[in-house]
């Protein structure tokens, strides 16, 4: 996009702000990790209310308060595509390989489901959505993560999925995962290294929010993305 600011175009990491439920402290934590802020359409209004200026606003711009955006001289990138949601529009336009999304949980349930659908399509990027208690991301083909005993690990298939695991109380091996059948909610780590392999299909992993940085590093390592957060 010609009007995408260079700071967004060149960013290796970015924070996306949606228009759902979001805690200001979660946004602040995300910005400490990924300081470039892109608002997904109406997510900009939340930023404005908190006196935060996004680096860009991306979407079909039907929810953003245009006068406030214009007054603050925020770059607005119009994406006309009624077949994609706000998260997909941002991911389509902004090339950062590591993306933290806040404000995509809560609010309308159909929007939240659409965000999960968008996650399942991201094969080569580390995209992590942050909620009140949880983080959600697409599991790469092979994921290794060091966890404490009892850490909650939930897995939800977005398509028929064949998976293997070590380091979980209940192994994933030989289970026929699918959205309207076998799912993997409320599993738990035995402690130490957890390894999950996805042999086919698309799987989302849901972890407690305190594991955000560990999850980012694990997914980046799995996808050969050089970014690391401390």
NORHU-V487165 format. One line per field, one symbol per residue. ss: DSSP state (H for helix, E for strand, - for the rest). A space follows every 10 residues. Layout:
ss: ???
//
This chain:
ss: -----HHHH- --EEEEE--- E--HHHHHHH HHH---EEEE --HHHHHHH- -----EEEE- -----HHHHH H----EEE-- -----HHHHH HHH----EEE EE--E---HH HHHHHHHHHH -----EEEEE ---EEEEE-- -EEEEEE--- -EEEEEE--- EEEEEE-E-- ------E--- -E-EEEEEE- -EEEEEEEEE --EEEEEEHH HHHHHHHHHH HH--------
//
